[in-house]
Amino acid sequence: MKTTMNRFLCTLCLALYFTASLHAENAPKFVELKGHTDIVWSATFSPDGKKIVTTSDDRTVRIWDAESGEELQKFEGRVRRAVFSPDGKKVVTGGDAVLIWDVETGKELQKLDGHKSFVRSVAFSPDGKNVISAGDDRTARIWDAESGKELQKLEGHIGEILSATFSPDGHKIVTGCVDRTVRIWNAESGKEIQNFKGHTSMVSATAWSLDGKKIVSGGGDDTVRIWDVESGKELRKLRGHTDLVISAVFSPDGKKIATASYGITAQIWDTESGRELHKLAGHSEEVLSVAFSPDGKKIVTASADHTTRIWDISPPKDQQ
């Protein structure tokens, strides 16, 4: 009996070892970007996928080569969020101020004055002509990127606005707020079009699908929700996070969603079924930002452990 039990335990150990080895072998590989000396709040690919821009509490914004991991440029300032323009030649940053920078020279091109407090979210319009910014003064503002003129002020939220971005066609804007709502606005008139209610805590992340038909949101109720833009109906609720969801984005083909919460992993989900496909483990502290590359084959994560990681999520060659 003892011999039989020993054989069973040995077989079980070998099986577990093989499974763990197989999982490790198939786990997404990553490249680590090191240089920041404090929390890294955000990381985003350039439109061509060749560069990455990051923001940190070390009061720098850095641009990196996405292939080699080499640091290419550094801007100074207290910044929470940074995003490339559609042509990749500029970066807009939000923090103590809203600034537009030249990627090649590092020169400040424009300062967008108007917000009365910290700015937590910024983005270019799809044509690169306008910028949306939002923050702690409970407003989102649309600016002319060339002249710096304020075009619209979006008012109606009753708390700090944590996320704001243009729709893929540039006609609408989605915002997420501490007031637990997701709202859609007309980018031309600045008027509120829809108000999605369902989250039971702050909404800290919002993003459009590339076809503009869906929105994903995440927040303090530990859930990720997918909404139909036309009807305002909640299509699916992704459960599995155990803390505030701070970042959520669709893949370029809309088939996957990547999320980050106040945990040390990022997750990838199947949009249709809501099933978790991958867990990106490796950071030693909270993952605060997640973004897909333009071709959907990589993901970049930013973390409180002072690092940024680029993950290869493309399937192994034998599965392609």
N, C-alpha and C positions, 0 to 999 in steps of 0.2 A: 504493500500500500504506500509506504514511504517512498519507494523507488518510482512508483507511478506518479505520485504527487510531484516529486522532484523533476521528472521529465515534463510534466505539464507546465510547471513554473518556468523551466528553461525554454520551452516552446513559446510560452506567452511572452517572456522577455525578448526573445528573438523577433517575435512578431511586432512588439511595440517598438523595438529598435529600428526595424525595417520601415515601419510606418513613419516614425519620427524622421529618419534619414530621407525618406521619399518626400515628406512634407518640406523639409529644409531644402532639398534639392529643387523642388518646384516653387518654393517661396520667392516672391518678387525680389530681385537684386536691386541694390541702390548705390548711388554715389552721394557722398556727404560733402556739403559745402561748409567749410569752417573759416571763421574770421570774425564774426560777431562776438561781442563779449558780454551780451545780455540777452534777454528774451527776444526771440524772433517772432514777430506778430503775423507777418504775411509773406507769401511767396507766390509769384505768378509768372507764367511763361510769356515770352514775347509772341506776337502773332505768327512768326515763322518758326517758333519753337527752338530757336538757337540761343536765346538768352533767358535769364531769370532775374527778376527784381525782387529784393527782400527789404523788409523794414524791421527795425529793432529798437529796443529800449536803450541801446548804447548810443542813440541819437544819430544813427547813420542809415542811409538808404544805399544799398549796394546792388550793382548789376554784375552778373556772373555769366561766364560761358557755360551753356547747359551741357556741353559735351565734355569739356576738360575740367570744369569746376574752377577755372581761373577767375579771379576777381578782375573785372574790367573797368569799373567806375564806382565812385563813392560820393554821395551827397551828404551834407550835414543838416541836422534838424530833428526835432521831436515829431516823429511821424508814426502813424498807426497803419496806414494803408497806402499802397502804391500800385499803379496799373499802367501798362504800356498803351500808347495810342495805336490805332489800327494799322498805321504804317510802320510802327516800331521805332520811330525816330524820336519820340517824346515819351516822357513819363509824367503822370500827374500824381501828386502825393497829398494826403490829408492827415492833419494832426493839429498842431498849434495854428497852422495856416494851410491854405490850399495853394499849391505851387505847381507850375509846369516847368519841366527841365528838358534840356537837350541831352539826349542819350550819349551822343558822340563826344561832346565837349564838356559835359557836366555843368554847363551854364544855366542859371535860372532865367527862364524866358518870360514868365508871367506870374503875378501874384493876384489871386482872386479874393478880394476883400468883401466881407459881408457877414460871415458867421460871427456870432458873439461868444462862442465857446469852442471846445475841442471838436474837431471833425473826425468821424470814425469811418467814413466810407466815401470813396471817390471812384469815378469811372468816366471814360470817354464815350461819346455816342459812336455808333457804328461807322459813321462817315468822318469821325475825328474832329468835327467842327465845334461840338459842344462838350461840356463837362457837367456831370451831376455830382453834387457833394451833399453830405448829410451828417448831422451830429447832435451834440448835446443841447443845442438851442431849440430843438424840436422842429427844425425846418430842414427841408431839402431844397437845394438851389441849383438852377440850371444857368450855365455861363457860356458866353461866347469864348471859345478857347483862344482865338486870335487877339481879340480886343480886351478881354477880361471883363466885359460888361455882363452884369447880372440880367438874365432874360426872364426868369420866372422864380417865384418863391412858392414852394409847396407847403401849405399849412393845413393842419387838421389833426395830426398826431398829438397825443397828450403825454408824451414822454420822449426820452432820447431816442433818436433814430439811429439804428445800428447797422443798417444795410440799405443801399440804394444803387440801382443799375438800370440802364436802358434795355429795352427789348431789342431783339436782333434787327428789327426793321427801323428802330429809332423813334417810333411813334408813341411809345408808352414807357413808363418807369414803374418799377416795383420797389416798395420800401418795406422794411421790417422794423418793428419798434418795441420798446419796453412796454408799451400799452397793450401788448399781446395780439396785435393785428398785423395782417399783411395787406397792403393797399396798392392799388394800381392807379396811375395818374396819366392824364393826357399830357404828353411832353410839349405840345404846342401851346395849349391854353393854361396848363398848370392845374386843371381841375381834377378832382378825385373821381375815378370811374367806378371802382369796385373796392369793397372792404371784406376781406376773407377773415372770418372769425372761427376759431376752433382751438388754437393754442391756449393753454391754461397758464402760461407764464410768458416772459419776454420772448420776442422773436429776434434772434441775433444773426440769422443767415437767410438770405433769399437769393435765388438765381433763376434765370430763364432757361428753358430748353432751346436748342438752336433753331427749331422751327417756330418758336414763339407761342406754342399752343399749351405749354405746361409751365408751372412754376414749382420749384422745390423750396421748402422753408424748414428751418430748424430752430429750436430754442430751449428755454429753461425747463420745459416739461419733459425733456429727454427724448422727444419724438422728432422724426423727420416726416414731413407731410408733402404729398404731391397734389397739386391743384390743377383743375381744368380752367384755363384762362377765360374762355368764352362764357361758361355757365357759372363759374365760381365754386363748382362742386369739388369736394375733397375726394380724390380718386384712390389714394392709398396712404396708409400710415406705416412707416417703418419703425419697428420697435427693436431694441437691443442695446441702445446706449443707456448708461446709468448716471449720466450727468449732462449738463448744459451742452447742446449742440451748437458749436460756435462757427462752423463752416459747412456748407453743403453746395455741391455743384453737379450739374449733368455732364456726362461725357459728350463729346461732339456729335456722336450718332444717337444720343438720347437713350441708349439701352442700359446705361449704368449711371449710378449716382455715387459720388465719393463724399464722405462725411468725416468730420473731426469733432470730438467733444473734449471735455476736460478729463481726458484719459491719455494714456501713453501710446495708443494706437489710432490709426485711421482705418475706416471701413469702406469697402466697395460693395454696392448692392445691385441686384438686378431690378431695373425699374418696373418691369411688368409684374413679376412675382413677389417682389419685396424680399427675396432671399439674399442673405449675405454671401458674397462670392469670395472675398479676400479680406484678410485683416493684415494691415501693414504694421508690423511690430519691430521695434528697434530703438525708437526714441526712449530716453530715460526720464523725460518729464512730459508735461501736457503737450499734445499736438493742437496748435491754434489755427492752422490754416491748411487747406488742401485745394489743389487745382490740377486739372488735366492739361496735358500738352495738346496742341492743336490737332495732332493726328490720333489722339486718344491712346497712344501706346505707353505713355509715361504719366506719372503723377508726382507733383512736388508737394512736400509737406514742410511746414515751419513749426518750430517747437520752442518751448520754454527752456529746453536744454542748451540753447544758444546755437543750434545747428539747423541746417536745411538739408533735406534729403530728396534726391530724385530717384524714383522707383520705376523700374521697368516692369510693366504689367502686361506686356504683349505675351501671347501664349507661346509655349515652347515650339520649336520648329516642327516637331513630330505631330503637333496638334493644329498646325496652321493649314 
